[in-house]
Amino acid sequence: MRILFLLILLANVWAYALGQGWLGVRPGDESRTVVQELNADKVTLGR
């Protein structure tokens, strides 16, 4: 029973770390970076 509890606890910590971006790019942010890279040529500097 303790092993099952520890496995569930570790899975929750892993899911939280993934959602916070501790393990790399957050899953929801991947599409935003691709869109930003595709529109990089449209960036202009204004005065």
C-alpha positions as CSV (number, residue, x, y, z in Angstrom):
1,M,0.0,0.0,0.0
2,R,2.9,2.4,0.8
3,I,4.4,1.7,-2.6
4,L,1.2,2.6,-4.4
5,F,0.9,5.8,-2.4
6,L,4.5,6.7,-3.3
7,L,3.9,6.0,-7.0
8,I,0.8,8.2,-7.0
9,L,2.7,10.9,-5.1
10,L,5.6,10.8,-7.6
11,A,3.2,10.9,-10.5
12,N,1.5,14.0,-9.1
13,V,4.9,15.8,-8.5
14,W,6.0,14.9,-12.0
15,A,2.7,16.2,-13.5
16,Y,3.0,19.4,-11.5
17,A,6.6,20.0,-12.5
18,L,5.7,19.4,-16.2
19,G,2.9,21.9,-15.9
20,Q,5.1,24.5,-14.3
21,G,7.8,24.2,-17.0
22,W,10.4,22.8,-14.7
23,L,11.1,20.0,-17.1
24,G,11.4,22.2,-20.2
25,V,8.9,24.0,-22.4
26,R,5.3,23.8,-21.1
27,P,3.1,21.7,-23.4
28,G,0.8,24.7,-24.1
29,D,3.6,27.0,-25.0
30,E,5.0,25.0,-27.8
31,S,2.5,26.2,-30.3
32,R,3.0,29.9,-29.3
33,T,6.7,29.7,-30.0
34,V,6.2,28.2,-33.4
35,V,3.7,31.0,-34.3
36,Q,6.2,33.6,-33.1
37,E,8.9,32.1,-35.2
38,L,6.7,31.9,-38.3
39,N,5.8,35.6,-38.0
40,A,9.3,36.8,-37.2
41,D,9.7,38.5,-40.6
42,K,6.7,40.8,-39.8
43,V,8.4,42.4,-36.8
44,T,9.3,46.1,-37.4
45,L,10.8,48.7,-35.1
46,G,8.8,51.9,-34.7
47,R,10.0,55.2,-33.4
